[in-house]
Amino acid sequence: MALGATVYHLEIVLSDADRGVYESLDLRLARHPSETMRYLVARTLAYALLFDENIAFSKGLSTTNEPAVWVREGDGRILLWVEVGNPSADRLHRASKAASRVVVFTYDAPDRLRQAVSGERIHQAERIELVGVPTAFLDAVGEATGRHESWELTHTGGQLYLTIDGRTFEGALVREPLAGELTSSGE
């Protein structure tokens, strides 16, 4: 018998001074049995830090042709495709062809992902944005996050401050383009 998803209910007070976004988010996230807490926390942060009125979680890990988070127009066009972790060059290539904007929330330094896809063909690699989130931050937040939780998330000057039950976790985001030594394909 297959295990079902675990539902997390997160209420997030978002103060993103870097983008001028201040929102109260009431999220219900289904955590797939194979999904780590690190991944769940990273995709939740991606949702909050890229918040837009049309942002949505996709169907999740079980649907390989969708991102973790996205913004779609009513006509089906994908404006924003968000990957989490360390996606393959092929996945980044397909994402860049499908969406106007691609952002990857990766763990630790973006250099690891950049090295992993070095020399691979990626459609318009120079447009892909990497956001490095410290693994220690993700893991600490994951350990402190229960199935029903309230987060206070502040983003200012590239720093994240996340408070859960009076405990504050701090981490710096590293934002860099994917392009570098990659072969950027116009196809």
N, CA, C and O of each residue as an XYZ file, in Angstrom:
748
protein
N       0.836     -1.179      0.000
C       0.000      0.000      0.000
C       0.888      1.252      0.000
O       1.810      1.365      0.808
N       0.609      2.167     -0.890
C       1.408      3.384     -1.009
C       1.090      4.366      0.114
O      -0.057      4.507      0.539
N       2.126      5.031      0.575
C       1.941      6.057      1.596
C       1.351      7.304      0.963
O       1.677      7.645     -0.174
N       0.484      7.983      1.698
C      -0.113      9.216      1.206
C       0.718     10.419      1.610
O       1.658     10.312      2.398
N       0.355     11.560      1.055
C       1.040     12.810      1.374
C       0.660     13.278      2.775
O      -0.433     12.989      3.264
N       1.568     13.998      3.409
C       1.319     14.620      4.705
C       1.044     16.093      4.453
O       1.819     16.765      3.772
N      -0.053     16.598      4.999
C      -0.424     17.990      4.770
C       0.149     18.873      5.881
O       0.014     18.579      7.069
N       0.790     19.959      5.458
C       1.320     20.978      6.370
C       0.505     22.246      6.182
O       0.234     22.659      5.055
N       0.118     22.858      7.290
C      -0.606     24.124      7.251
C       0.328     25.193      7.823
O       0.657     25.183      9.009
N       0.744     26.106      6.959
C       1.655     27.170      7.377
C       0.984     28.524      7.180
O       0.499     28.845      6.095
N       0.968     29.298      8.240
C       0.518     30.685      8.162
C       1.782     31.526      8.205
O       2.553     31.463      9.162
N       1.982     32.307      7.167
C       3.237     33.063      7.038
C       2.942     34.553      6.972
O       2.177     35.013      6.124
N       3.561     35.299      7.878
C       3.534     36.761      7.800
C       4.821     37.134      7.068
O       5.920     36.991      7.605
N       4.667     37.611      5.842
C       5.793     37.914      4.970
C       6.078     39.404      4.941
O       5.193     40.214      4.667
N       7.327     39.756      5.227
C       7.805     41.136      5.094
C       9.040     41.080      4.218
O      10.151     40.884      4.710
N       8.846     41.252      2.930
C       9.956     41.206      1.978
C      10.313     42.643      1.597
O       9.831     43.176      0.598
N      11.166     43.254      2.415
C      11.557     44.648      2.191
C      12.318     44.808      0.881
O      12.232     45.859      0.245
N      13.059     43.785      0.467
C      13.829     43.873     -0.781
C      12.921     44.006     -1.995
O      13.316     44.624     -2.984
N      11.723     43.450     -1.951
C      10.775     43.542     -3.067
C       9.607     44.463     -2.772
O       8.825     44.766     -3.673
N       9.463     44.921     -1.520
C       8.316     45.748     -1.157
C       7.027     44.939     -1.103
O       5.958     45.448     -1.440
N       7.123     43.680     -0.678
C       5.959     42.802     -0.600
C       5.687     42.479      0.869
O       6.557     41.981      1.583
N       4.470     42.772      1.297
C       4.056     42.525      2.674
C       2.708     41.814      2.605
O       1.705     42.413      2.217
N       2.686     40.547      2.979
C       1.489     39.714      2.821
C       1.324     38.772      4.001
O       2.279     38.470      4.717
N       0.109     38.320      4.186
C      -0.192     37.219      5.104
C      -0.617     36.056      4.224
O      -1.596     36.145      3.483
N       0.130     34.965      4.315
C      -0.120     33.798      3.474
C      -0.664     32.664      4.330
O      -0.158     32.410      5.424
N      -1.672     31.996      3.846
C      -2.259     30.845      4.526
C      -2.110     29.667      3.571
O      -2.896     29.517      2.636
N      -1.093     28.826      3.808
C      -0.738     27.770      2.858
C      -1.011     26.386      3.414
O      -0.817     26.114      4.599
N      -1.461     25.533      2.533
C      -1.579     24.112      2.815
C      -0.725     23.398      1.786
O      -0.973     23.482      0.584
N       0.282     22.696      2.275
C       1.235     22.026      1.396
C       1.153     20.527      1.614
O       1.136     20.051      2.749
N       1.103     19.797      0.525
C       1.141     18.340      0.607
C       2.595     17.918      0.456
O       3.247     18.222     -0.542
N       3.091     17.208      1.470
C       4.468     16.709      1.429
C       4.444     15.256      0.960
O       3.953     14.372      1.661
N       4.976     15.029     -0.218
C       5.051     13.695     -0.805
C       5.927     12.818      0.094
O       6.879     13.329      0.685
N       5.641     11.513      0.220
C       6.445     10.649      1.093
C       7.949     10.674      0.783
O       8.761     10.469      1.685
N       8.327     10.920     -0.468
C       9.754     10.948     -0.813
C      10.367     12.342     -0.678
O      11.560     12.515     -0.926
N       9.572     13.330     -0.290
C      10.050     14.712     -0.179
C      10.701     14.947      1.173
O      10.127     14.603      2.207
N      11.892     15.529      1.175
C      12.575     15.858      2.424
C      12.018     17.162      2.990
O      11.418     17.957      2.268
N      12.223     17.372      4.284
C      11.821     18.653      4.887
C      12.630     19.792      4.281
O      12.118     20.901      4.126
N      13.878     19.533      3.940
C      14.710     20.561      3.303
C      14.027     21.058      2.027
O      13.945     22.262      1.786
N      13.545     20.129      1.223
C      12.878     20.482     -0.036
C      11.580     21.238      0.248
O      11.297     22.244     -0.404
N      10.792     20.765      1.210
C       9.537     21.427      1.563
C       9.782     22.868      2.010
O       9.080     23.784      1.581
N      10.776     23.065      2.869
C      11.089     24.417      3.351
C      11.574     25.285      2.190
O      11.170     26.442      2.078
N      12.428     24.746      1.332
C      12.951     25.529      0.205
C      11.843     25.932     -0.760
O      11.831     27.066     -1.237
N      10.916     25.031     -1.056
C       9.848     25.410     -1.992
C       8.869     26.390     -1.351
O       8.273     27.215     -2.043
N       8.700     26.300     -0.020
C       7.861     27.271      0.671
C       8.515     28.652      0.648
O       7.841     29.658      0.427
N       9.818     28.698      0.877
C      10.539     29.975      0.800
C      10.471     30.553     -0.614
O      10.281     31.757     -0.787
N      10.625     29.699     -1.618
C      10.541     30.159     -3.007
C       9.174     30.782     -3.267
O       9.086     31.852     -3.869
N       8.130     30.134     -2.828
C       6.767     30.649     -2.986
C       6.644     32.033     -2.339
O       6.147     32.974     -2.958
N       7.099     32.143     -1.100
C       6.967     33.403     -0.366
C       7.838     34.512     -0.966
O       7.380     35.643     -1.132
N       9.083     34.186     -1.286
C      10.017     35.221     -1.753
C       9.796     35.629     -3.210
O      10.346     36.633     -3.663
N       9.010     34.869     -3.931
C       8.648     35.224     -5.307
C       7.145     35.484     -5.413
O       6.569     35.448     -6.500
N       6.528     35.746     -4.267
C       5.077     35.866     -4.211
C       4.540     36.823     -5.272
O       5.062     37.914     -5.498
N       3.481     36.358     -5.900
C       2.752     37.084     -6.934
C       1.306     36.612     -6.787
O       1.074     35.502     -6.309
N       0.351     37.411     -7.179
C      -1.046     37.011     -6.994
C      -1.417     35.727     -7.740
O      -2.403     35.080     -7.387
N      -0.649     35.350     -8.760
C      -0.945     34.135     -9.525
C      -0.002     32.973     -9.213
O      -0.028     31.962     -9.915
N       0.821     33.095     -8.186
C       1.782     32.038     -7.872
C       1.045     30.814     -7.322
O       0.027     30.934     -6.640
N       1.585     29.637     -7.638
C       0.957     28.398     -7.174
C       2.000     27.291     -7.062
O       3.017     27.299     -7.756
N       1.723     26.344     -6.176
C       2.516     25.125     -6.129
C       2.014     24.233     -7.252
O       0.826     24.248     -7.575
N       2.900     23.463     -7.844
C       2.474     22.512     -8.867
C       1.958     21.256     -8.176
O       1.777     21.237     -6.959
N       1.724     20.211     -8.958
C       1.241     18.950     -8.389
C       2.320     18.249     -7.579
O       2.026     17.304     -6.846
N       3.565     18.700     -7.700
C       4.618     18.167     -6.850
C       5.551     17.189     -7.513
O       5.608     17.081     -8.738
N       6.286     16.474     -6.676
C       7.331     15.568     -7.137
C       6.829     14.472     -8.064
O       7.585     13.967     -8.894
N       5.580     14.107     -7.934
C       5.049     13.016     -8.750
C       4.776     13.435    -10.191
O       4.519     12.585    -11.043
N       4.829     14.734    -10.471
C       4.596     15.234    -11.822
C       5.906     15.805    -12.339
O       6.278     16.929    -12.001
N       6.600     15.036    -13.153
C       7.954     15.416    -13.571
C       8.017     16.532    -14.602
O       9.085     17.106    -14.812
N       6.912     16.853    -15.245
C       6.952     17.898    -16.272
C       6.488     19.256    -15.739
O       6.209     20.169    -16.515
N       6.407     19.384    -14.410
C       6.028     20.654    -13.795
C       7.099     21.068    -12.793
O       7.803     20.220    -12.246
N       7.221     22.377    -12.553
C       8.180     22.856    -11.558
C       7.629     22.689    -10.143
O       6.507     22.216     -9.961
N       8.412     23.075     -9.155
C       7.950     23.054     -7.760
C       6.909     24.142     -7.530
O       5.913     23.936     -6.836
N       7.163     25.311     -8.132
C       6.309     26.489     -7.986
C       6.263     27.174     -9.347
O       7.234     27.134    -10.102
N       5.137     27.798     -9.654
C       5.067     28.521    -10.923
C       4.034     29.627    -10.891
O       3.184     29.706    -10.005
N       4.146     30.490    -11.914
C       3.153     31.521    -12.174
C       2.733     31.321    -13.620
O       3.555     31.369    -14.535
N       1.424     31.094    -13.809
C       0.893     30.910    -15.154
C      -0.164     31.964    -15.439
O      -0.873     32.419    -14.541
N      -0.253     32.336    -16.696
C      -1.304     33.231    -17.165
C      -2.566     32.409    -17.391
O      -2.512     31.181    -17.447
N      -3.686     33.081    -17.520
C      -4.949     32.399    -17.770
C      -4.959     31.609    -19.069
O      -5.698     30.634    -19.205
N      -4.135     32.034    -20.026
C      -4.079     31.340    -21.318
C      -3.106     30.153    -21.297
O      -2.891     29.508    -22.323
N      -2.517     29.867    -20.122
C      -1.633     28.718    -19.989
C      -0.152     29.026    -20.108
O       0.681     28.173    -19.801
N       0.194     30.240    -20.552
C       1.620     30.601    -20.642
C       2.248     30.579    -19.260
O       1.637     30.986    -18.272
N       3.481     30.095    -19.212
C       4.205     30.039    -17.942
C       5.118     31.258    -17.853
O       6.052     31.409    -18.641
N       4.835     32.120    -16.887
C       5.643     33.322    -16.689
C       6.847     33.046    -15.807
O       7.922     33.605    -16.023
N       6.668     32.179    -14.806
C       7.740     31.877    -13.856
C       7.756     30.385    -13.589
O       6.731     29.788    -13.261
N       8.931     29.790    -13.732
C       9.149     28.364    -13.450
C      10.192     28.308    -12.347
O      11.306     28.795    -12.536
N       9.860     27.726    -11.198
C      10.777     27.664    -10.062
C      11.142     26.218     -9.770
O      10.275     25.387     -9.495
N      12.430     25.930     -9.833
C      12.961     24.619     -9.467
C      13.545     24.714     -8.060
O      13.921     25.796     -7.609
N      13.619     23.582     -7.375
C      14.202     23.517     -6.037
C      15.247     22.414     -6.026
O      15.034     21.339     -6.587
N      16.378     22.685     -5.383
C      17.434     21.683     -5.270
C      18.470     21.845     -6.363
O      18.941     22.951     -6.628
N      18.819     20.744     -6.992
C      19.848     20.757     -8.031
C      19.332     20.037     -9.276
O      19.681     18.882     -9.519
N      18.501     20.720    -10.063
C      17.925     20.089    -11.254
C      18.993     19.793    -12.306
O      20.053     20.417    -12.332
N      18.691     18.839    -13.159
C      19.605     18.460    -14.237
C      19.634     19.533    -15.319
O      18.743     20.378    -15.403
N      20.675     19.482    -16.143
C      20.794     20.418    -17.265
C      19.610     20.254    -18.210
O      19.084     21.241    -18.723
N      19.188     19.011    -18.443
C      18.054     18.757    -19.330
C      16.790     19.405    -18.783
O      16.014     19.987    -19.542
N      16.575     19.311    -17.475
C      15.387     19.914    -16.860
C      15.440     21.447    -16.978
O      14.429     22.089    -17.263
N      16.620     22.017    -16.759
C      16.770     23.466    -16.896
C      16.558     23.906    -18.343
O      15.964     24.954    -18.595
N      17.038     23.114    -19.280
C      16.864     23.397    -20.710
C      15.368     23.448    -21.048
O      14.897     24.392    -21.682
N      14.628     22.415    -20.614
C      13.184     22.366    -20.881
C      12.442     23.510    -20.183
O      11.525     24.097    -20.757
N      12.836     23.826    -18.952
C      12.189     24.912    -18.209
C      12.393     26.242    -18.906
O      11.460     27.036    -19.028
N      13.608     26.485    -19.364
C      13.925     27.752    -20.020
C      13.184     27.904    -21.346
O      12.859     29.020    -21.753
N      12.921     26.803    -22.010
C      12.156     26.853    -23.251
C      10.662     27.069    -22.978
O       9.952     27.637    -23.807
N      10.197     26.617    -21.825
C       8.770     26.666    -21.510
C       8.323     27.962    -20.837
O       7.152     28.330    -20.934
N       9.230     28.656    -20.161
C       8.834     29.795    -19.324
C       9.597     31.065    -19.664
O      10.711     31.026    -20.185
N       8.973     32.178    -19.358
C       9.614     33.486    -19.552
C      10.754     33.711    -18.573
O      11.749     34.356    -18.902
N      10.602     33.171    -17.359
C      11.607     33.354    -16.303
C      11.796     32.037    -15.563
O      10.821     31.353    -15.250
N      13.060     31.676    -15.281
C      13.371     30.464    -14.528
C      14.244     30.845    -13.339
O      15.255     31.530    -13.488
N      13.835     30.388    -12.151
C      14.594     30.628    -10.925
C      14.797     29.280    -10.244
O      13.869     28.476    -10.147
N      16.014     29.042     -9.776
C      16.329     27.812     -9.055
C      16.709     28.168     -7.624
O      17.660     28.916     -7.399
N      15.960     27.629     -6.647
C      16.324     27.753     -5.245
C      17.161     26.528     -4.931
O      16.639     25.427     -4.755
N      18.476     26.738     -4.862
C      19.401     25.634     -4.669
C      19.973     25.684     -3.263
O      19.928     26.719     -2.597
N      20.508     24.560     -2.820
C      21.058     24.486     -1.468
C      22.519     24.915     -1.490
O      23.271     24.583     -2.406
N      22.895     25.654     -0.468
C      24.257     26.158     -0.323
C      24.635     27.075     -1.480
O      23.817     27.874     -1.935
N      25.846     26.962     -1.945
C      26.361     27.875     -2.968
C      25.898     27.446     -4.365
O      25.914     26.258     -4.691
N      25.494     28.397     -5.172
C      25.094     28.084     -6.542
C      26.205     27.443     -7.378
O      25.926     26.837     -8.412
N      27.472     27.573     -6.935
C      28.591     26.996     -7.691
C      28.446     25.493     -7.907
O      28.841     24.977     -8.953
N      27.888     24.791     -6.934
C      27.724     23.329     -7.076
C      26.820     22.988     -8.251
O      27.127     22.098     -9.044
N      25.719     23.692     -8.355
C      24.804     23.448     -9.468
C      25.463     23.860    -10.782
O      25.371     23.157    -11.789
N      26.116     24.992    -10.750
C      26.788     25.482    -11.960
C      27.819     24.458    -12.453
O      27.908     24.204    -13.655
N      28.593     23.874    -11.541
C      29.582     22.849    -11.914
C      28.903     21.598    -12.458
O      29.385     20.995    -13.417
N      27.791     21.210    -11.853
C      27.089     19.987    -12.271
C      26.557     20.076    -13.693
O      26.463     19.062    -14.385
N      26.211     21.274    -14.133
C      25.646     21.422    -15.480
C      26.640     22.051    -16.460
O      26.291     22.340    -17.605
N      27.860     22.258    -16.011
C      28.890     22.867    -16.843
C      29.097     22.073    -18.135
O      29.211     20.847    -18.122
N      29.140     22.803    -19.237
C      29.366     22.180    -20.537
C      28.118     21.598    -21.173
O      28.167     21.152    -22.320
N      27.009     21.591    -20.463
C      25.746     21.068    -20.999
C      25.003     22.161    -21.764
O      25.164     23.352    -21.498
N      24.201     21.729    -22.705
C      23.396     22.677    -23.486
C      22.143     23.042    -22.695
O      21.334     22.180    -22.352
N      22.001     24.330    -22.414
C      20.829     24.829    -21.691
C      20.312     26.056    -22.430
O      21.037     27.034    -22.615
N      19.068     25.997    -22.845
C      18.419     27.092    -23.571
C      18.495     28.385    -22.751
O      18.036     28.437    -21.610
N      19.064     29.393    -23.334
C      19.187     30.723    -22.726
C      19.601     30.656    -21.251
O      18.940     31.216    -20.376
N      20.692     29.970    -21.009
C      21.208     29.781    -19.648
C      21.465     31.106    -18.938
O      21.367     31.189    -17.713
N      21.790     32.127    -19.697
C      22.088     33.431    -19.080
C      20.869     34.048    -18.406
O      21.019     34.943    -17.574
N      19.670     33.592    -18.744
C      18.443     34.124    -18.130
C      18.057     33.389    -16.848
O      17.198     33.865    -16.106
N      18.668     32.250    -16.575
C      18.292     31.454    -15.405
C      18.951     32.034    -14.153
O      20.160     32.267    -14.116
N      18.127     32.259    -13.137
C      18.591     32.846    -11.878
C      18.764     31.768    -10.823
O      17.913     30.891    -10.677
N      19.861     31.833    -10.092
C      20.103     30.914     -8.983
C      19.977     31.666     -7.665
O      20.487     32.777     -7.516
N      19.298     31.051     -6.722
C      19.186     31.599     -5.375
C      19.704     30.512     -4.438
O      19.065     29.476     -4.258
N      20.865     30.761     -3.847
C      21.456     29.815     -2.907
C      20.917     30.050     -1.508
O      20.998     31.159     -0.980
N      20.365     29.000     -0.912
C      19.843     29.076      0.449
C      20.709     28.144      1.308
O      20.880     26.977      0.954
N      21.252     28.629      2.416
C      22.121     27.782      3.245
C      21.418     26.512      3.728
O      20.311     26.564      4.263
N      22.076     25.388      3.529
C      21.535     24.097      3.942
C      21.259     24.073      5.444
O      20.232     23.550      5.876
N      22.165     24.635      6.241
C      21.980     24.645      7.698
C      20.700     25.409      8.071
O      19.982     25.006      8.987
N      20.421     26.492      7.373
C      19.202     27.278      7.608
C      17.970     26.426      7.279
O      17.036     26.341      8.076
N      17.978     25.795      6.093
C      16.843     24.969      5.676
C      16.594     23.822      6.657
O      15.451     23.537      7.015
N      17.671     23.172      7.085
C      17.536     22.041      7.998
C      17.027     22.474      9.373
O      16.186     21.797      9.965
N      17.531     23.591      9.877
C      17.083     24.084     11.187
C      15.604     24.481     11.140
O      14.849     24.173     12.062
N      15.200     25.149     10.090
C      13.792     25.534      9.937
C      12.931     24.281      9.782
O      11.841     24.202     10.347
N      13.418     23.307      9.020
C      12.682     22.058      8.843
C      12.451     21.330     10.153
O      11.364     20.806     10.392
N      13.470     21.295     11.006
C      13.338     20.637     12.312
C      12.339     21.355     13.216
O      11.668     20.720     14.029
N      12.241     22.676     13.076
C      11.359     23.471     13.936
C       9.930     23.567     13.399
O       9.042     24.065     14.091
N       9.705     23.099     12.188
C       8.400     23.240     11.550
C       7.541     21.995     11.761
O       7.873     20.895     11.318
N       6.428     22.213     12.456
C       5.452     21.149     12.647
C       4.400     21.192     11.555
O       4.486     22.008     10.637
N       3.422     20.333     11.647
C       2.395     20.244     10.610
C       1.450     21.441     10.615
O       0.811     21.724      9.601
N       1.350     22.145     11.737
C       0.531     23.362     11.831
C       1.422     24.414     12.472
O       1.714     24.352     13.666
N       1.849     25.376     11.669
C       2.872     26.304     12.168
C       2.616     27.719     11.670
O       1.988     27.932     10.633
N       3.116     28.675     12.434
C       3.102     30.084     12.034
C       4.535     30.540     11.863
O       5.374     30.351     12.743
N       4.800     31.139     10.727
C       6.125     31.686     10.429
C       6.024     33.199     10.312
O       5.042     33.729      9.792
N       7.047     33.886     10.798
C       7.238     35.304     10.506
C       8.508     35.362      9.672
O       9.601     35.105     10.177
N       8.365     35.701      8.398
C       9.482     35.686      7.460
C       9.807     37.104      7.010
O       8.974     37.800      6.430
N      11.039     37.510      7.293
C      11.517     38.829      6.879
C      12.698     38.654      5.939
O      13.613     37.876      6.208
N      12.665     39.386      4.836
C      13.755     39.372      3.855
C      14.185     40.815      3.637
O      13.424     41.637      3.125
N      15.417     41.107      4.035
C      15.931     42.461      3.870
C      17.436     42.417      3.637
O      18.162     41.727      4.351
N      17.892     43.147      2.648
C      19.313     43.195      2.344
C      19.903     41.833      2.008
O      21.080     41.581      2.269
N      19.089     40.952      1.427
C      19.562     39.619      1.081
C      19.593     38.651      2.246
O      19.956     37.488      2.072
N      19.221     39.107      3.424
C      19.197     38.261      4.625
C      17.781     37.764      4.887
O      16.807     38.485      4.671
N      17.681     36.536      5.350
C      16.408     35.965      5.766
C      16.385     35.850      7.280
O      17.362     35.434      7.902
N      15.256     36.224      7.860
C      15.012     36.046      9.283
C      13.658     35.350      9.388
O      12.641     35.898      8.962
N      13.646     34.161      9.946
C      12.413     33.399     10.037
C      12.192     33.018     11.493
O      13.033     32.362     12.108
N      11.054     33.434     12.038
C      10.737     33.170     13.436
C       9.603     32.157     13.534
O       8.551     32.306     12.912
N       9.852     31.120     14.335
C       8.864     30.080     14.619
C       8.831     29.886     16.128
O       9.844     29.540     16.736
N       7.681     30.106     16.727
C       7.520     29.920     18.177
C       8.609     30.626     18.984
O       9.154     30.047     19.924
N       8.928     31.852     18.632
C       9.904     32.632     19.385
C      11.355     32.349     19.043
O      12.244     33.044     19.533
N      11.619     31.345     18.213
C      12.991     31.033     17.784
C      13.218     31.652     16.414
O      12.423     31.457     15.495
N      14.305     32.398     16.284
C      14.610     33.045     15.009
C      15.787     32.361     14.346
O      16.818     32.104     14.967
N      15.605     32.075     13.073
C      16.640     31.456     12.239
C      17.075     32.498     11.218
O      16.255     33.251     10.692
N      18.366     32.531     10.948
C      18.927     33.563     10.085
C      19.783     32.926      9.001
O      20.510     31.965      9.252
N      19.688     33.472      7.793
C      20.507     32.966      6.695
C      20.603     33.986      5.578
O      19.690     34.787      5.378
N      21.700     33.955      4.856
C      21.912     34.884      3.742
C      21.625     34.176      2.422
O      22.067     33.049      2.200
N      20.886     34.846      1.559
C      20.642     34.325      0.220
C      21.773     34.760     -0.698
O      22.272     35.881     -0.596
N      22.168     33.873     -1.587
C      23.167     34.207     -2.604
C      22.442     34.170     -3.939
O      21.920     33.129     -4.336
N      22.408     35.298     -4.630
C      21.720     35.380     -5.926
C      22.762     35.567     -7.026
O      23.575     36.491     -6.992
N      22.711     34.662     -7.999
C      23.663     34.705     -9.102
C      22.998     34.177    -10.360
O      22.032     33.418    -10.280
N      23.505     34.571    -11.518
C      23.000     33.966    -12.754
C      23.617     32.571    -12.935
O      24.704     32.301    -12.422
N      22.935     31.707    -13.650
C      23.474     30.389    -13.938
C      24.611     30.486    -14.947
O      25.589     29.744    -14.865
N      24.477     31.393    -15.885
C      25.446     31.496    -16.987
C      26.861     31.712    -16.469
O      27.092     32.295    -15.410
N      27.754     31.233    -17.235
C      29.174     31.341    -16.919
C      29.888     30.548    -17.975
O      30.013     30.982    -19.120
N      30.359     29.372    -17.583
C      31.061     28.515    -18.508
C      30.123     27.551    -19.230
O      30.576     26.589    -19.850
N      28.827     27.808    -19.151
C      27.859     26.924    -19.772
C      27.761     27.199    -21.258
O      28.124     28.277    -21.729
N      27.276     26.231    -21.980
C      26.969     26.419    -23.388
C      25.520     26.850    -23.447
O      24.619     26.047    -23.205
N      25.290     28.111    -23.768
C      23.936     28.630    -23.857
C      23.403     28.386    -25.253
O      24.009     28.784    -26.247
N      22.280     27.736    -25.309
C      21.685     27.385    -26.589
C      20.514     28.313    -26.871
O      19.690     28.552    -25.988
N      20.431     28.835    -28.074
C      19.315     29.685    -28.460
C      18.123     28.889    -28.942
O      17.089     29.468    -29.275
N      18.244     27.565    -28.986
C      17.166     26.713    -29.502
C      16.017     26.635    -28.550
O      15.027     25.960    -28.831
